[in-house]
Amino acid sequence: MTLPKRAIAASFLPDQYRYWYSLSKLAMDPLYQAVPSAFADESVPVLDLGCGIGLLLHCLRASGRQLPYVGVDTDAVKIEAARLASARGGHRNADFQVCDLSVRFPEHQGSVALLDVIQYLPEQAQGKLLEQAAQCVSKEGQLVIRTGLADGTWRSAMTRATDRFGHSVGWMKTSFKAQPSADDLRRVLKQYGLQAEFKPLWGRTPFNNWLVVARRSTSAAA
């Protein structure tokens, strides 16, 4: 299904900046077209960690997925924009909360989205967040991650350099910290009973982005 990009972006009007930002993200970033299909079971609620302005919610609803949704972020301004856009879009069964995950992790059982978050955390903090997220994943749920990977490729180097440049010029509030490797992610997730599948998600961009979908293993769920 092709996302209704302009209709989604229009939910952020009259804020012209949010309108053009969301429209450009939906047009150029393959994430939002790919991620909704990872949430196959509509009865399983999803917790969106670092949700920003809530674009994932709009993409889920546009793809026909009406699952309960909670988005959390530390940025109160983005959360307010997400709430307003959700209301304008007429989306039900959705909630947005200001939440600092280093202080409080929401209680949740179901699926978890962790999109473009972990590479901006130090390695120790990455492990802690992955542990907390993994423990929220139910038998029917999944942990969906989008991240850059450390694999020695030119795309990996380009991703790191671009993230650092974006922070230096003020495009991004948080600087790049560390890229996990695929083996590191598999090992950590396996500790908490999750089996991970990796799919390249760089589309037409030069960045080393991957979509990781981790589900409860049969032995862990038994």
C-alpha positions in Angstrom: 0.0 0.0 0.0 1.2 3.5 -0.9 1.0 5.9 2.1 -1.2 9.0 1.6 1.8 11.3 2.3 0.1 14.6 1.8 -2.9 13.7 3.8 -0.7 12.6 6.7 1.4 15.7 6.5 -1.7 17.9 6.4 -2.5 16.6 9.9 0.4 18.8 11.1 -1.1 22.0 9.6 -1.2 24.9 10.2 2.4 24.3 11.3 4.2 24.7 8.0 7.5 23.4 9.4 6.0 20.2 10.7 4.0 19.8 7.4 7.1 20.0 5.2 9.2 18.0 7.6 6.7 15.1 7.7 6.1 15.2 4.0 9.8 15.0 3.2 10.4 12.2 5.7 7.5 10.2 4.2 8.7 10.9 0.7 12.4 10.1 1.2 12.7 7.7 4.1 11.8 4.1 3.4 11.1 3.4 7.0 7.5 4.5 7.2 6.5 2.4 4.2 8.2 -0.7 5.5 7.5 -0.6 9.2 3.6 -1.0 9.4 3.8 -4.5 7.9 6.0 -5.7 10.8 2.9 -5.2 13.1 0.8 -8.0 11.8 -1.4 -8.6 14.8 -3.8 -5.7 15.3 -4.8 -6.9 18.8 -1.3 -6.3 20.2 -0.7 -2.8 21.5 2.5 -1.0 20.5 4.8 1.2 22.5 6.7 3.7 20.4 9.9 4.7 22.2 11.3 8.1 21.1 8.2 8.7 19.0 8.9 12.3 18.1 5.9 13.9 16.4 4.2 10.5 16.0 4.6 9.7 12.3 4.5 6.0 13.0 0.9 6.2 14.3 -0.3 7.9 11.1 1.4 5.3 9.0 0.0 2.4 11.0 -3.5 3.9 10.7 -3.1 4.6 6.9 -2.0 0.9 6.5 -5.2 -0.3 8.2 -3.6 -1.2 11.5 -5.9 0.0 14.4 -3.8 -1.5 17.2 -3.7 0.4 20.5 -0.7 2.8 20.4 1.3 4.7 23.0 4.1 7.1 22.0 6.7 8.4 24.4 9.4 11.0 24.0 11.4 13.4 26.2 10.6 16.4 24.0 7.4 18.0 25.3 7.1 20.2 22.2 7.1 17.2 19.9 4.7 15.4 22.1 2.2 18.3 21.9 2.6 18.4 18.1 2.0 14.7 18.0 -1.2 15.0 20.1 -2.6 17.8 17.9 -1.8 16.0 14.7 -3.4 12.7 16.0 -6.5 14.6 16.9 -6.7 16.3 13.5 -6.2 12.9 11.9 -9.1 11.5 13.9 -7.0 8.7 15.3 -8.5 6.8 18.2 -7.0 4.5 20.8 -3.7 6.5 20.7 -1.9 8.3 23.5 1.3 10.4 23.7 3.3 11.0 26.9 6.3 13.0 27.8 8.7 10.4 29.3 12.4 10.3 30.1 13.3 6.6 29.7 16.4 7.0 31.8 14.1 7.9 34.8 10.9 5.9 34.1 10.2 3.1 31.7 6.4 2.7 30.8 4.7 -0.5 31.9 3.7 -2.3 28.7 3.1 -5.8 27.2 2.8 -6.2 23.5 5.0 -4.8 20.7 7.7 -2.2 20.9 9.0 0.2 18.3 12.5 1.5 18.7 13.2 3.6 15.6 16.4 5.7 15.2 17.1 5.7 18.9 19.8 3.3 20.0 22.7 4.7 17.9 22.3 8.0 19.9 23.0 6.2 23.2 26.3 5.1 24.8 26.8 1.3 24.5 25.9 0.7 28.2 22.7 2.6 27.8 21.9 0.8 24.6 22.0 -2.5 26.4 19.8 -1.3 29.2 17.2 0.1 26.8 17.2 -3.1 24.8 16.7 -5.1 28.0 13.7 -3.0 29.0 12.2 -3.1 25.6 12.7 -6.8 25.2 11.0 -7.6 28.5 7.8 -5.8 27.2 7.5 -8.0 24.2 4.6 -10.5 24.5 4.2 -13.9 22.9 2.3 -12.3 20.0 4.3 -9.1 19.9 7.5 -8.0 18.3 10.3 -5.6 18.9 10.9 -3.5 15.8 14.1 -1.6 15.5 15.6 0.7 12.9 19.2 1.5 13.4 22.6 1.9 11.7 24.9 -1.1 12.0 28.7 -1.2 12.5 29.8 -3.5 9.7 32.9 -1.8 8.2 31.1 -0.6 5.1 31.2 2.8 3.5 27.5 3.2 4.3 28.3 2.7 8.0 31.0 5.4 7.9 28.7 7.7 6.0 25.9 7.2 8.6 28.2 8.1 11.5 29.7 11.1 9.7 26.2 12.5 8.7 24.8 12.0 12.2 27.8 13.9 13.7 27.5 16.7 11.2 23.8 17.0 11.7 24.4 17.5 15.4 27.3 20.0 14.9 25.1 22.3 12.8 22.1 22.0 15.0 19.9 19.8 12.9 19.9 17.1 15.6 19.7 17.7 19.3 21.5 14.5 20.2 24.9 13.4 18.8 25.7 10.0 17.4 27.2 7.7 20.1 27.8 4.2 18.9 26.5 1.8 16.2 25.8 -1.7 17.4 26.9 -4.6 15.2 24.4 -7.2 14.0 26.1 -9.8 16.2 25.8 -7.6 19.2 22.1 -7.0 18.7 21.4 -10.7 18.1 23.3 -11.7 21.3 21.6 -9.1 23.5 18.1 -9.9 22.2 18.7 -13.7 22.5 19.5 -13.2 26.2 15.9 -12.1 26.6 14.3 -14.8 24.4 14.0 -12.9 21.2 15.1 -14.1 17.7 16.0 -11.3 15.3 15.7 -10.9 11.6 17.6 -8.2 9.7 16.6 -6.4 6.5 18.5 -3.6 4.8 16.4 -0.4 4.8 18.6 2.2 3.1 16.4 2.6 0.0 17.8 5.3 -2.2 19.8 6.9 0.7 23.5 6.4 1.3 22.9 5.4 5.0 23.5 2.0 6.5 20.0 1.7 8.1 18.6 -1.7 8.9 15.2 -2.9 10.0 15.4 -5.5 12.8 12.3 -7.4 13.8 12.7 -9.6 16.9 10.0 -12.0 18.1 9.7 -14.3 21.1 11.3 -17.6 20.3 9.1 -20.7 20.6 11.2 -22.1 23.4 11.0 -18.8 25.4 7.3 -18.6 24.9 6.6 -22.2 26.0 
